[in-house]
Amino acid sequence: MEMDEVVDRNYSHEEIKDLEQKYFELEADNKRISNELANEFSKVRDSYRVRFDEIQMKEYDKKNLSTFRSEKEVNLQN
């Protein structure tokens, strides 16, 4: 059936209840899937954030270590 087609019929009370039930089930599935995707995204984002922080700390440590070594060499020369 095309989306543009209009179905002109009367639905029984049971059919309406069934359609409403299917709608609520689909709505609940949609919320569940959205929450699962949001949780998965958060995990991935957090793992990248942790990895980025680790890289930043290594670079910071290297910079400070080289600065410390330079200062130590200057002190040894004096």
N, C-alpha and C positions, 0 to 999 in steps of 0.2 A: 504494500500500500504506500502510495506517495504521501509525503508530508502535506502537500497542498490539498489532498482529497479530504473532504468533510464527510464524516460518517454520520448519517442522520438516523439514529435509532435510539430507542429508550432502553436504558440499562435497568436490570432488575435490582432490587435491594441487595441481593446476595452478590451480584456482579460488582456493585459499587463498593460493598464491604471488602471483597477480594482485591479490587484495585487499590483501595485505601491501604489495605494490609501490605500489598506489594510495594506501594509507595513508601510506607514507613520502614519496611525492611531495606529497601534500596537507600533510603536516607540514612539509616543506621550504618549500613555497609560503607557508604560514602564517608561518614564521620570517622569510622574505624580506620579506613584506608588512609584518610587524611592525617589522622593522628599517628599512624604507623610511619608514614612518609616523613612527617615532621620530626618524629623521634629519630629516624634513621639519618635525616639531614643533620640534626643536632649532634649525633655521634660523630659523623664524618667531619663536620665543622670543628668540633672540639678536638678531634685527633689532629687535624691540620693545624689548629691553633697551638696545641701542645708541641707538635713537631717544629713549628715556626719559632716558638719560644725557646726550644732546645737549641736550635741553630743560632738564634740571637745570643743566647747565653754563651755558647762556644766562641762566637766572634768576640763578645765582650771579654771573656776570659783570656783569649789570645791577645787582645789589645792590651789588657791590663798586665798580662804576664810580660809582654814585650816592653811595656813602660816600666815595669818593676825591674826587669833585667837592665834596661838602659840606666835607670837611677842607680842600681847596684854597681854597674860598671863605672859610672861617674864617681861614686863614693870610693870605690877601690883605687881609682886613679889619683884621688886626692890624698 
